[in-house]
Amino acid sequence: MAYKVNWSIRYQLDNRESLESYQKNHAPALIQEGIDKFGQYLTSNRRIMERAI
């Protein structure tokens, strides 16, 4: 029997520009690495939250 495992990873960034830089320069390679390792067993989603002041 296969078990489903859920991970939740939270990042805190200094500003919106840091998020955009991460998404452009780092995220694509990490996404591809996950696909290469886990293929059909990988699903992901993203939530971008901002602090309410």
DACORJO-V778503 format. One line per field, one symbol per residue. ss: DSSP state (2 for helix, 1 for strand, 0 for the rest). psi: psi as a letter, one per 30 degrees, with the letter a starting at -180 (. if undefined). Layout:
ss->???
psi->???
This chain:
ss->00000000000000022222222222222222222222222000000000000
psi->kkkkkkkkkkkkleleeeeeeeeefeeeeeeeeeeeefbffklllkkjkkkk.
